[in-house]
Amino acid sequence: MTNSVPDAREALGAQLREIRRRAGISGRELARRSGWHESKVSKIEYGRVKPSDADVRAYCESAGANDQLPDLLATVHNIDTAYMEYRRQHAAGLRQGQRKSVKLAEQSKQMRIYQPTIIPGILQTAEYAEGVLTHSVAFYRLPDDVDEAVSRRIERQQFRYKGDRRFHILIAEQALSTPVGSVQVMTGQLDRLLAVTGLPRVQLGIIPADAEPPMQATNFVLFDN
């Protein structure tokens, strides 16, 4: 799950944004109360930076949501742990993880995938996959083996057409608009989604942006049971 830490950071930002909005506080007002530059609120809420413990406390105190503070702080600390674990697992680069995914896909009859912010790897174009994996290399400071990792990811997609495998895929509407690469890359990726909706092996669902919680915050893949 290459993008799990950025996904978790974006999901946390969305939670904080919802807390602020429900309290009727603008981003500008929250920044003023907290002594922040106005842009900090946007960066936190859209996952561009990870909030500190003090930042989360400021949200909860301003919004009168201190009852949610323990869970939110636990999320912050889990993101830190996940970041270090991902770096440890991919110290030699991304291609090894992609090989493992190919093997799991080959052995599985059913894959169930949930992805809230980007298009799942099994449906990605090569250009889109390159954008996602390049981000991971930079974010986690990993060896640059993006070309090999992309090849492995695309290799895994052959299983959409082989055997009696089934793919149940659920994405959030946000995944359709999260920018990865150029406009041309995104256009090609959306065209790919339209194409796979006609495959009898693939069931693709999209959660609308205005869906109410509770929602799964981070991505996952289930291989069989």
N, C-alpha and C positions, 0 to 999 in steps of 0.2 A: 504494500500500500504506500506507494511512493510519496504521495502528497498528504499523509495523515496528519503531520504536525501543522503545516499551513492550514489544512482544513479545520483542525481543532482551534487554531488561533482565530480563524474567521468565524467559526461558530460561537466562540466566546465573545467576540466583538458584537455579533448579532444579538446575543443575550443581553449584553450591556446596553446596546442601542434600544432594545425593547423596554428594558427597565427605565431608561431615561424618558422614552416617549410616553410610557404609561403614567409617569409622574408629571407629564406636561411641561417638561423642562427642555429648552432648546439646547443644541450643542454649544452655542455661543454663551448661554447663561451658565452651563456646567463648567465651561472653561474659565469664565470669570470667577465663579465661586471657588474653583480649585487652584486658581493662580497659574493656569496653563496658557500656552499659546493656543489660539482657536483651532489650528490645524491638528492639534494632538487628538482631539475628540474623533475627528474623521479617521485618522490613522489607526486608532484603537478599534473603532467600530467596524472598520472594513478589513481588519486583519493584517494591516501593513506593519504594525508593531505589536509586540506582546505587552499587555499592561502589567505593571508591577503590582505588588500587594497593596501599596498605598493608592495606586490609581483605582483599583477595584473598590477599596474602602471609600474613596471619594464618590464614586458612582452610587454606592449603596446609601451613604449618608445623605447625599443630596436628594435622592429619590425616595427616602424613607423605606429602604428595602434591606435593612440590616439583617433580617431573617434569612436572606439569601446569601449573605456574606460567606459563611463557612463552605458552602458548595462551590461558590465561585472561586474562592481561594484554592480549594482542592483542585479545581480545573487548571488554574494557573500552574500549580506545582506539578500536575500530571503532564502538562505540555513540556515543562523543563525536562522531566524524566524521559519522555518519549523522544525528545530531540537528541539527548545523549545516547539513548539506546539505538536510534536509527543510525547515528554516526558510527557507533561501534560495529553494527551489523554490516555497514557498507564501507568500511575503512578501505577496502581494496577496489571500490567502485560499484557502479550500479548493475553491471552485467550479470553478476552472480545472482542477485535477487530476481532478475528477469528470467534467468535459467530455471530457478526454482518455480516461478509462476508457470512457465511452460510445462514443466513436469507435472505440477498439480492439475493443470487444465487437461493434460493428456490422460490422467488417471481418473478424472471426475466425469460423472454422467450428467450432473446438474450443478450449475453455478448460479448463486443468488448474490447480486451485487447492489450495494447502495452507495451513491456518491452525491453529496450535497452541493459541491462547488465546481467540479470539473467533470468532463466527459470520461467515463471509465476506460481503462486501457484497452479492453477487449473491443471497443468501438472506435478507438482513436485512429485518425490518419497518421501517416509517418511524420508529416510536418507538425501536427498538433502534439504528437508524442515527443518530438524533439524539443518543442518549446517547454513542455512540462518537465522533462528530464533535465534540460539545461538549467532550469530554475532550481531543481533539487541539488544539482552539482554545486551551484553557487551558494545556495542557502546553507547547505550542510558542509561546504568546503571539502568536497570529495574529489577523488581522481576523476579526470574528465574522460570517461569512456562512453559518452552519449551515443555515438554512432553504433557501437556494439549493442548498447542497451535498447536502442530503438529497433534494431534488427530482431532482437529477441522478443520484444513486445509485439512486433508485427507477426513474427512466427507464431505466437500464441493464437493469433486470430484465425488461423487455418482451421481450428477446432470448431468454429461456427458452422462449418460445412461438412464435418466428418462424423461418422458414427451416429448414435442416437442421442447425442448430448442436447441439453436444453439450457437456455440462458434466460433467467428472470432478472431484469435490470430495472432499477428504480433510481431516478435522478431528481434533484430539485431544480426548479425553474432557473435558479441562479446559475447552474452549470451551463445553460445555454448562452449566457451573456458574460461570464467571467472571461476577460480577454486573455488569450494565449496566442502570442505571435501577432502577425499582421491581420488586417481585415480579410485578406485573401485566405489565410490559414483558417480563420473562423468560418468563412463562407464554405470552404471545402469540408470542414468538419460538420457543419450543419447539414450539408448535402449528404454526407455519409450517414447521418442519423436517419434522414428520410429514406435512404436506400435500405437500411437494415430493418426498418419497420415492416418490410414485406417478407422478411425471412420467417418461415414457419417455426424455426428453432428458437427465435428470439421474441420475448415479450418485454416491451419497453414501456415504462410508465413515467409520467412527469408530475411531480408534486407542485401545485401552483404556489406562486410567491406569497399569496395571502393566506395560505393554510395556517391554521392555529396550532400551537403546541398542545400536547408534548410531541416532540420530534427527535429522532435520532440525530445527534449533533455531528458525529464523525463517520467517515466512510468505513465500509467493511466488505469482505467477500467471504461467502460460505461455499466451500467445496463439498458437494454432497451433504452428509449430515455432520 
